[in-house]
Amino acid sequence: MSALQKAMAAWGTDMPDWIHILAEACDGSSQKKVSMQIGFSAGAVNQVLSQSYNAGLGAIKQAVEGALMNATVDCPVMGEMPANVCLENQKREFAATNSTRVRLYKACRGGCPHSRLAPSSASIQSIPGHNSRIGGR
């Protein structure tokens, strides 16, 4: 059974467009390759197609729309970017490797309208391993 047939059997006429696109992508490639492209496991993709995914569909929908449907968001740090790249940035742990990574980390946790993370204090003091004392000692 193809991925599209599986999705049609599970979703019926209520199948959203993004599920249809996801199923077609899996049939054109493989579930594993598509799962890597959208940043979710092959098992999650399989469960979404068979409408048995127990978590919310919002993040997977955003990833599919970004990776497979060219949807973009207006990032306050980077400007326009694919929606799936936005999700990937949200998942990243803090790393002071460059100023852009720090700004992304803070924006994703500081109330960005595209973030799926709960807003929190994105102050410099909340960054892991950061010593906020001025003057040392």
C-alpha positions as CSV (number, residue, x, y, z in Angstrom):
1,M,0.0,0.0,0.0
2,S,1.4,3.4,-0.9
3,A,1.7,6.2,1.6
4,L,-1.0,8.1,-0.2
5,Q,-3.4,5.1,-0.1
6,K,-2.6,4.7,3.6
7,A,-3.4,8.4,4.3
8,M,-6.5,8.3,2.2
9,A,-7.8,5.2,4.1
10,A,-7.0,6.9,7.5
11,W,-8.1,10.5,6.8
12,G,-10.8,10.0,4.2
13,T,-12.2,13.1,2.5
14,D,-11.1,15.2,5.5
15,M,-7.4,14.8,4.7
16,P,-5.6,18.2,4.9
17,D,-3.5,19.3,2.0
18,W,-0.3,19.1,4.0
19,I,-1.0,15.4,4.7
20,H,-1.5,14.8,1.0
21,I,1.8,16.5,0.2
22,L,3.6,14.5,2.9
23,A,2.2,11.2,1.6
24,E,3.1,12.1,-2.0
25,A,6.6,13.0,-0.9
26,C,7.0,9.6,0.9
27,D,5.8,7.8,-2.3
28,G,8.2,9.7,-4.4
29,S,11.2,9.0,-2.1
30,S,10.9,7.1,1.1
31,Q,9.4,7.7,4.5
32,K,12.9,7.8,6.1
33,K,14.2,10.4,3.7
34,V,11.2,12.6,4.0
35,S,11.3,12.3,7.8
36,M,14.9,13.5,7.8
37,Q,13.9,16.3,5.5
38,I,11.2,17.6,7.9
39,G,13.1,16.8,11.1
40,F,10.8,14.2,12.6
41,S,11.2,10.4,13.0
42,A,10.0,8.0,10.3
43,G,7.7,6.5,13.0
44,A,6.1,9.9,13.6
45,V,5.6,10.4,9.8
46,N,4.0,6.9,9.6
47,Q,1.7,7.7,12.5
48,V,0.6,11.0,11.0
49,L,-0.2,9.3,7.7
50,S,-2.3,6.7,9.5
51,Q,-3.9,9.3,11.7
52,S,-2.6,7.7,14.9
53,Y,-0.1,10.3,16.0
54,N,-1.0,11.1,19.7
55,A,0.9,14.4,20.0
56,G,-0.3,17.7,18.5
57,L,0.1,18.0,14.7
58,G,1.1,21.7,14.7
59,A,4.8,21.2,14.7
60,I,4.8,18.5,12.0
61,K,2.4,20.6,9.9
62,Q,4.8,23.5,10.1
63,A,7.7,21.3,9.2
64,V,5.9,19.8,6.2
65,E,4.8,23.3,5.0
66,G,8.3,24.6,5.3
67,A,10.3,21.7,3.9
68,L,7.8,20.5,1.2
69,M,5.5,23.4,0.5
70,N,7.9,26.3,0.6
71,A,6.1,28.1,3.5
72,T,8.2,30.8,5.2
73,V,8.1,32.8,8.4
74,D,9.5,36.3,9.1
75,C,12.1,35.6,11.8
76,P,12.9,38.6,14.0
77,V,16.6,37.7,13.9
78,M,17.2,36.2,10.4
79,G,14.3,37.6,8.3
80,E,12.4,35.3,6.0
81,M,13.2,31.7,6.4
82,P,11.6,28.3,5.7
83,A,9.1,27.3,8.4
84,N,10.9,24.0,9.1
85,V,14.2,25.9,9.7
86,C,12.4,28.0,12.2
87,L,11.4,24.8,14.1
88,E,15.0,23.5,13.9
89,N,16.3,26.7,15.5
90,Q,13.7,26.4,18.3
91,K,15.0,22.8,19.1
92,R,18.6,23.9,19.3
93,E,20.2,24.1,22.7
94,F,22.1,27.2,23.8
95,A,25.6,27.5,22.3
96,A,27.7,30.7,22.4
97,T,29.3,29.7,19.1
98,N,28.3,33.0,17.5
99,S,26.1,36.0,18.2
100,T,23.4,34.9,15.7
101,R,22.9,31.6,17.6
102,V,22.6,33.5,20.9
103,R,20.1,35.9,19.4
104,L,18.0,33.1,17.9
105,Y,18.0,31.2,21.2
106,K,16.8,34.3,23.0
107,A,14.2,35.2,20.4
108,C,12.7,31.7,20.2
109,R,12.2,31.7,24.0
110,G,11.3,35.4,24.3
111,G,7.9,35.6,22.7
112,C,8.6,35.3,19.0
113,P,5.1,34.8,17.3
114,H,6.4,31.8,15.3
115,S,7.9,30.0,18.3
116,R,6.2,26.8,19.5
117,L,8.0,27.2,22.8
118,A,6.4,28.7,25.9
119,P,7.7,32.3,26.4
120,S,10.2,32.5,29.2
121,S,12.6,35.0,30.5
122,A,15.2,35.2,27.7
123,S,17.5,37.4,29.6
124,I,21.2,36.9,29.6
125,Q,20.9,35.5,33.1
126,S,18.8,32.5,31.9
127,I,21.4,31.4,29.4
128,P,23.0,28.1,30.7
129,G,26.5,28.5,32.1
130,H,26.5,32.3,31.8
131,N,28.0,34.3,34.7
132,S,26.0,37.5,35.0
133,R,28.4,39.1,37.6
134,I,30.1,42.2,36.3
135,G,33.8,42.6,37.2
136,G,34.4,38.8,37.8
137,R,35.3,37.3,41.2
